[in-house]
Amino acid sequence: MSIAKKEYKRITVKTLVDMKAKGEKISMLTAYDYTMAKIVDGAGVDVILVGDSASNVMAGHETTLPITLDQMIYHASSVVRAIDRALVVVDLPFGTYQSDPKEALRSAIRIMKESGGHAVKLEGGKEIKDSIKRILNAGIPVMGHLGLTPQSIYKFGTYTVRAKEEEEAQRLKDDAIMLEKGGCFAIVLEKIPAALAKEVADSVSIPIIGIGAGDGVDGQVLVLHDMLGMTHEFNPRFLRRYMNLFEDMTTAIGQYVKDVKSEDFPNSTEQY
Ligand code: KIV
């Protein structure tokens, strides 16, 4: 039995609300598999998001739309098996909650039962209010997602900054208040002006987690493969790369190829 494991204090949705009240910033990163999730959790990240960005990062799709509920459950259950401390939030994928609240609830229940995740995330505001209510009524915690919502990319047409105009900014502020009143425990704000994100964070008591939403919010989220520099075509201003794993991995793998070809690997100590 691991004593060290017992010392870990699990992060809950309540921990996050308390962190906001205390002014402690929340760290969130994506993960989609066991090995990466183990590292992310061990490094002390508070929230692991099994994002539908798996559709891009893991499967190579251009958008997040193709990923299925079964695929999200596969990724989420791999992540859940790895974690000791972080809260695991799982995206409901496109097409599994927009059509009617009963379907939304069925999808959320499948995520919770089959993956062991701790909460779900849904993109959108008042248009999905009834779905959110249904899910919450079943005791499943919900994280909202406003601003640039990638599942609506074909409506927006581009991945540029959202809510720069007053009308859209006002709609976003109203949606954030609606999500808080409706019972969401946190909201992701993606790619909106920093001043607007701060205004939203100051107007609600639930945590606001930003991605490209500036420094006035309660926490930050990035896609793991982007911040580790494994992806290299995607270069938005908000992305800080902490490593250049694309280069490091290419060099290491290139060296392995050379070693195999030159018969340097395996050497006499690397065999039985
Ligand atoms: O799917 C995802 O990775 C996300 C983050 C960008 C917030 O929703």
Boltz pocket constraint, residues with backbone or C-beta under 6 A from the ligand:
constraints:
  - pocket:
      binder: B
      contacts: [[A, 30], [A, 49], [A, 50], [A, 51], [A, 52], [A, 53], [A, 54], [A, 91], [A, 188], [A, 190], [A, 211], [A, 221], [A, 223]]
      max_distance: 6.0
